[in-house]
Amino acid sequence: MLAGVIGQGKSALAKSFALRSVAFGYRVYVPCDPKGEWTPVAAALGGTSIALGPGLPGRLNPSTPRPGPIRPGGGLGG
């Protein structure tokens, strides 16, 4: 969790941390993007953004397995 005064770089720090984590093989999930600032980050990393909500076309089924081989450490690859 990041907390602080408006305009002090919390979003920049979070995006920097996410980008560096992906470089080390971690997956990053951002459950909420009210300002739309994470969609370009996801696109730059080859990821996707799914808009969920009433009347929106996005669907998410957490019980659907992700295709791809199992990586060492138990995570799914892909």
Order of alpha helices (4+ residues) and beta strands (2+ residues): alpha-alpha
